[in-house]
Amino acid sequence: AYSSIAHMGWMTAILAYNPTMTLLNLVLYILMTTTTFMLFMYNSSTTTLSLSLSWNKTPLITTSILVMMLSLGGLPPLTGFMPKWMIIQELTKNDSIIMPTLMAITALLNLYFYMRLAYSTSLTMFPSTNNMKIKWQFTNTKQMPCLAPMIIISTLALPLTPMLSVLN
């Protein structure tokens, strides 16, 4: 809920200046959130504890969750940075300096939330008595054919920024 409120604040701030950028931000947020929840469904994760157990079972999926969390937080090399950067540029172009500065500072709170989830998910190993690196497990029978393209689109849309800026 906090994530949605924070992203909605970015969209509301730019709505008066550039409605197309608001739509771009909304589409990217929905794309990244859908991908994140698909990854959680694939892992059958419902709590932070179950996320911390996922590293032993599915390290690639857990790494994808890490990248998606950092992208949702808006770190520069990832897709989530693009709309924030474009909104800050648009606001400063319209002679608003205080608003984008405050928004960038408060985005650090959002980043803290995602970093906490990323840390507990993929940067810690749950203590176990198992000496094997990968736990014995049943084969996952969940079929999610659109998960791989969603991960690729969600994490690699940043190079498309020049093309998307032409639409504005």
Secondary structure, 3 states (H helix, E strand, C coil): CHHHHHHHHHHHHHHCCCHHHHHHHHHHHHHHHHHHHHHHHHHCCCCHHHHHHHHHHCHHHHHHHHHHHHHHHCCCCCCCHHHHHHHHHHHHHCCCCHHHHHHHHHHHHHHHHHHHHHHHHHCCCCCCCCCCCCCCCCCCCCCCCCHHHHHHHHHCCHHHHHHHHHHC
